[in-house]
Amino acid sequence: MKKETLGKLFLLTAALIWGSSFVVMKSAVDFITPFVLLFIRFTLSTLFMSCLFFKKIKMIKKEDLLGGFCAGLALFSAFSIQTFGLRLTTPGKNAFLTAVYCTIVPLLSWLLFRKKPEKSQIYAALLCFIGVGFVSLDSSLNMNLGDVYTLMGGFLYAVHIIVCEKAMKNTSPIIITILQFAFAAVFSLGASLLFEDLSLITQINSSIYMHILYLAFFATTLCYLFQNVGQSWVNENIAALLLSLESVFGVFFSILLKKETLTLQIVLGFIIIFLSVFVSETKLSFLHKGEEK
C-alpha cells in the first residue's frame, strides 16, 4: 500500500474515532465532573505516550518545556470549555460547532502573524458564521449556553493549533505531544483540587472507566499519532478535509447511539458549516486546475 493511501486511512480513522468520542464524552460527563475526567484522560495519555516513545523523553531539552507548557495550557483550556459545553448541548451540535476552528485558524494567523488570508478563507469564515447561526439560534434568536461554551472551545482549539505549529518548529512533534499531555494533566489536577472533588476517582464504576480508557488511548494517544503520521504523507489540504469529517461522524454516532433528533434548520446549519470547512481547507483549488494546465 502506498504511503499516501495509508496516510489517508490514518486520517480518516482519526476522524472516525474523534467523531465517536463526542458520544463517549457525553456519557462520561453525565457521571463524572469535567476536570476530574480530563485529569484522568490526560494522565493516562501521558503514560501511554511515554511508554510508546520512551527514548524521546531523554531528548527533551529545557527550551522544549515552554512550548509544551503553552500547548498544554491551550489544549487544557479547549478541552475544558468544550466538555462543559457538552454537558449542556447534544453530541452532534457539539461536534459540528467545535469544527469552526478550521475557519478561525487563518483569521488568527492574520491577526497574530500578519498572514493575510485568501479570499476563499474569508468566504469560508462568513459561511461558518451563517451556519453557526442556523445550528445555535432558536426561533426567538436565543443561543443555548452549551453552544456558547462549544464555540469558545472551537476558538481555543484554533489557538492550540497555532501554538503547536510554532512550538514544533524547534523540536519533535512527538516531544511536544508528550509535554502537552503532561502539562494538561497538571492543569486538570489543579482545577480538580480547586473546583471539584478529586475523591470522585474512587467512586467511578467499571463501565465509566472503559469510557475513559477509550478516550485516553484511542481518542487522544492513537488519534494524535495517526494525525501526525498521516499529515506527513498526505497533502495538507486533503489532510485537513479528512480530519474535519469528525464533525460528520459526530452527528452520525449521536443519531445512532443517542437517538438525537435533527430539525431542518440544524441540518441546514450543519451543511453550511461543512461547506465552510471544505472551502477553507481546499481553497477551491480544484476549480483552477484547468487554468493551470
Secondary structure, DSSP 8 states (H G I E B T S, - for coil): --HHHHHHHHHHHHHHHHHHHHHHHHHHHTTS-HHHHHHHHHHHHHHHHHHHTHHHHTT--HHHHHHHHHHHHHHHHHHHHHHHHHHHS-HHHHHHHHTTHHHHHHHHHHHHH-----HHHHHHHHHHHHHHHHHHB-TTS-B-HHHHHHHHHHHHHHHHHHHHHHHTTSS-HHHHHHHHHHHHHHHHHHHHHHHS-GGGGGG--HHHHHHHHIIIIIIIIIHHHHHHHHHHHS-HHHHHHHHHTHHHHHHHHHHHHH-----HHHHHHHHHHHHHHHHHHHTTGGGGHHHH-
